[in-house]
Amino acid sequence: MQSIVTFARRVSIIPTVLACVALFILMVMTFFDVILRSVFNAPIEAATELTRILMAILVFSVLPMISAGKGQIAVDLTDGIFSRLRLSRARDAIVYLVSGIMLIWPIQRVWVLAERARDYGDVTEYLSIPVFYVGWFIAAFTAITAVAMVITGLLHIFAPQTLSEHA
């Protein structure tokens, strides 16, 4: 079990690097867009569509790690009750499992929309980037998130010591 967790942690570096590269490109593009717009009155024409694509890459590439690593925003109104009753682990397992399973619907919808965009030949306005690639990316990383959440929920049930050792 330890080797699987270690492998998962090492593989999780890839989406982090992807998000970092997307953020860096976004920062550089925004900087030059502002300079070109202000000084030369010549903005980067494709900045809007590149910003949308890079934001999708940024958000959805880190979604599996945020979701499986307790990075969500949480309001702890019931933590005291669950802690006293020693049901925190069961609550967390149920939340992870249900959330992971519920992600199946958005994955299917995004995939259908991406396929529709592919069938229609939708491309971005300035750079003619096929829109379905972004849809596929979103669907794939949402699917990875769903799998990560289900596995995390199962670990809460069957191997909670694995989660606490590597927290």
N, C-alpha and C positions, 0 to 999 in steps of 0.2 A: 504494500500500500504506500509506503514511504517513497518508493521509486516513482510511482505514478504521480504523486503530488509534486515531487521534485521536477519531473519531466514537464508537468503542466505549468509550473512556475517559470521554467526556462523558456518554454514556448510562448508564454504570455509576454515576453519581451518584444516579439515581432509586432503585434498591434500597437504597442507603446511607441516603438520606433516609427511606425507608420504615422501615428498621430503627431509625433514630434516633427516629422518631416513636413506633414501637411500644415501644421501650425507655423513652422518657419517660412514655408513658401507663402503662406497667407500674410505673414507679417511683412516680408520683403515686398510682396506685390502691393500691399496697402501703402507702405512707405513710398514706393516709387509712384504709385497712382496719385497720392496726395501731392508729392513734389511736382510731378508732371502737370497735374491739374492746376496747381497754384502758380507755378513759375512760368510754364510754357502754354497754359490753357489747352493742353493736349492730354486728356485723361486716357488711361488704358481702357480701350473699348470693351474688352472681354472681362473686365474686372468683376462685374456682377455675376456672370455665370461661373467664373472660376471660384469666386467666393462661395457660391452655393455648393459647388462640387467639393471644395476643400473643407467646408463646414460639415458636410455629410460624412466625409472620410474621417474627420477629426472626432465627431460625436460617436459614430457607429463603430469605429475601430476600438475605442476604449470601453464601449458598453459592456462587453463580457466581463472585463476585469472589475469594473465598478459594480456591476450587479452581483457577481459571485464573491466579491471581496468586502462586502458590507460597506460599500461606498455610497449607498443611496441616502437621500435625505430622509430622516426618520423623526417622528415625534414620539417621545417615550412616555406617553400618558399611561400606558398599561404595564410598563416594565416592572414597577414595584409589585404589582399583583402577581405577574408571572414569575418573578424571582422568588417571592415568598412561597408560592405553590410549587416551585421547581419545575415549571412548565416552559421555561424560556427555550430550551432546546427543541421541544415538540412544536412550539409556536414557530420558531425559525424554520424548522424542517417543513412545516405545512406551508408557510409563506413562500419559501423557495420553490417547493414542488408545484404549488398552484400557479405561481407567477410564471415559472418556466413552461408549464403546460398551456397557460393562457396566451403565451407568445406565439403559439401555432397559428392563431387567426391572423395577426398582423403579418406574419411571414408569408402566409398564403396570399393575402391581399396585395402586399408589395410585389410579390412575384407575378401575380396576374397583371398588375399595372405595368411592370417592367416588360412583360411579354407583349402587352398591348402597344406600348411605346415602340418596341422592336418591330412589331407587325406594321405599324403606321409609318415607321422610318423616322420617328422624331429625333431631331438633333438640336443642339444648342444653337443660338442665334449667330454668334460671331465665329466660333471655332469649329462648328459642325461636329461636336462630340456627340456620339449616340447617347441618348438619355437612358437607355435601358441598362447600360453598364453601371450607372449609379444605382439604379433600382436593384440590380443583381447584387451589388455590393451591400446595400442596406439589408436585403433579404438574407444574404449569407451571414453577415455579422449578427443579425437578429437571431438567426438559427443557432449560431455558435453561443450566443447569450442564453438562449433557451436551454441548450444542452448543459452549459456551465451551471445554470441555476438548478436544473434537475439533479445534476451530479452533486452539487453543494447540498441540496436538500437531503439526498440519500446519505451523504457523508455525515450530516447532522444526526441521522437516525442510526446508521450502522458503524460509523467510525468517528465519533466526536473528538476523540483524542488527537486525530490527525489534523483537524482544524485548529485546535488550541495550540498544538505544538508549532505550527507554522504561521500563526497569526502575526 
